[in-house]
Amino acid sequence: MSLGEWNQVEIKSVLTNVIERSTFDADFRKLCLENPKEAIRQYSDKEIPDDFEIKMVENEATITIVLPDFKGTDGELSDLELDQVAGGKGQV
C-alpha cells in the first residue's frame, strides 16, 4: 500500500494542517476520528487509495506497536528459540 502520487512534503503539510485544526475545531476533530480520509480531503484534492487505511485516535495513554510481516515457519528454530533450548533453558 502506498499513497501513490503523494510526496513526503505534501503528506507532512496536509497532516500538519489537519492536526492543528483538530486542536480547536470540535466538529473537525470528530470528523478526523470518524472519517479521517474526508478530513484529509479538506486540505488536498489528491486521491487516497481505497486500500490505504488511515486511523486517527484520541491522545490517550496507550501505545500502538506495529508488528513486522508474518514470516511463517519452515520447521527451523529461530535464534531466540535456539537460545532458550540450549543447555536446557526455557521451553519452546
The 8 nearest C-alpha neighbors of each residue, nearest first, counted from 0:
[[1, 51, 50, 2, 48, 3, 52, 49],
 [0, 2, 3, 51, 48, 5, 4, 50],
 [1, 3, 5, 4, 47, 48, 0, 51],
 [4, 2, 1, 5, 48, 47, 6, 0],
 [3, 5, 2, 6, 45, 46, 1, 47],
 [6, 4, 2, 3, 9, 10, 7, 45],
 [5, 7, 9, 8, 10, 4, 2, 3],
 [6, 8, 10, 9, 11, 5, 12, 2],
 [9, 7, 11, 10, 6, 12, 5, 13],
 [10, 8, 12, 6, 11, 7, 13, 5],
 [11, 9, 7, 13, 12, 8, 14, 6],
 [10, 12, 8, 14, 9, 13, 15, 7],
 [11, 13, 9, 15, 10, 14, 8, 16],
 [14, 12, 16, 10, 15, 11, 42, 9],
 [13, 15, 17, 11, 16, 12, 18, 10],
 [14, 16, 12, 18, 13, 17, 11, 19],
 [17, 15, 19, 13, 14, 18, 20, 12],
 [18, 16, 14, 20, 19, 15, 21, 13],
 [17, 19, 21, 15, 16, 20, 14, 22],
 [18, 20, 16, 21, 22, 17, 15, 23],
 [19, 21, 17, 22, 18, 23, 24, 16],
 [20, 22, 28, 18, 19, 24, 23, 27],
 [23, 21, 20, 19, 24, 18, 28, 25],
 [22, 24, 21, 20, 25, 19, 28, 27],
 [25, 23, 27, 21, 26, 20, 28, 22],
 [26, 24, 28, 27, 29, 23, 21, 22],
 [27, 25, 29, 28, 24, 30, 21, 31],
 [26, 28, 30, 24, 29, 25, 21, 31],
 [29, 27, 21, 25, 31, 30, 26, 24],
 [28, 30, 26, 32, 27, 31, 33, 25],
 [29, 31, 27, 33, 34, 28, 32, 38],
 [32, 30, 35, 28, 29, 38, 34, 33],
 [31, 33, 29, 55, 30, 34, 56, 35],
 [32, 34, 30, 31, 29, 35, 55, 54],
 [35, 33, 30, 31, 37, 36, 32, 38],
 [36, 34, 31, 38, 37, 32, 39, 33],
 [37, 35, 39, 38, 34, 40, 53, 47],
 [36, 38, 40, 39, 35, 34, 41, 30],
 [39, 37, 35, 36, 31, 40, 41, 30],
 [38, 40, 36, 41, 37, 42, 35, 43],
 [41, 39, 37, 43, 42, 38, 44, 36],
 [40, 42, 39, 38, 43, 37, 44, 17],
 [43, 41, 40, 39, 13, 44, 16, 17],
 [44, 42, 40, 45, 41, 39, 13, 46],
 [43, 45, 40, 46, 42, 41, 39, 47],
 [46, 44, 43, 47, 40, 5, 4, 42],
 [47, 45, 48, 44, 40, 2, 43, 4],
 [46, 48, 2, 49, 45, 51, 36, 3],
 [49, 47, 51, 50, 46, 2, 3, 1],
 [48, 50, 51, 47, 52, 46, 36, 0],
 [49, 51, 48, 52, 0, 47, 1, 53],
 [52, 50, 48, 49, 0, 53, 47, 1],
 [53, 51, 50, 54, 49, 48, 36, 0],
 [54, 52, 35, 51, 55, 36, 34, 47],
 [53, 55, 35, 56, 52, 32, 34, 31],
 [54, 56, 32, 31, 35, 53, 57, 33],
 [57, 55, 32, 58, 54, 59, 31, 33],
 [56, 58, 59, 55, 32, 28, 60, 31],
 [57, 59, 56, 60, 61, 55, 62, 22],
 [60, 58, 61, 57, 56, 62, 63, 55],
 [59, 61, 58, 62, 57, 63, 56, 64],
 [62, 60, 59, 63, 58, 57, 64, 56],
 [61, 63, 64, 60, 59, 65, 58, 56],
 [64, 62, 65, 61, 66, 60, 56, 59],
 [63, 65, 66, 62, 67, 61, 68, 60],
 [66, 64, 63, 67, 68, 62, 69, 61],
 [65, 67, 64, 68, 69, 63, 70, 62],
 [66, 68, 69, 65, 70, 64, 71, 63],
 [67, 69, 70, 66, 71, 65, 72, 64],
 [70, 68, 71, 67, 66, 72, 65, 73],
 [71, 69, 68, 72, 67, 73, 66, 77],
 [72, 70, 69, 73, 68, 74, 75, 77],
 [71, 73, 74, 70, 75, 76, 69, 77],
 [72, 74, 75, 71, 76, 70, 77, 69],
 [73, 75, 72, 76, 71, 77, 80, 70],
 [74, 76, 73, 77, 72, 80, 81, 78],
 [77, 75, 80, 81, 78, 74, 79, 72],
 [76, 78, 80, 79, 81, 75, 82, 72],
 [77, 79, 81, 80, 82, 76, 83, 75],
 [78, 80, 82, 77, 81, 83, 76, 84],
 [81, 79, 83, 77, 82, 78, 76, 91],
 [80, 82, 78, 84, 83, 79, 85, 76],
 [83, 81, 79, 85, 80, 84, 78, 88],
 [84, 82, 89, 80, 88, 81, 85, 79],
 [83, 85, 88, 87, 81, 82, 89, 86],
 [86, 84, 82, 87, 83, 81, 88, 80],
 [85, 87, 88, 84, 83, 82, 89, 81],
 [86, 88, 84, 85, 89, 83, 90, 82],
 [89, 87, 84, 83, 86, 85, 90, 82],
 [88, 90, 83, 84, 87, 91, 85, 82],
 [91, 89, 84, 83, 88, 87, 80, 81],
 [90, 80, 89, 84, 83, 81, 76, 88]]
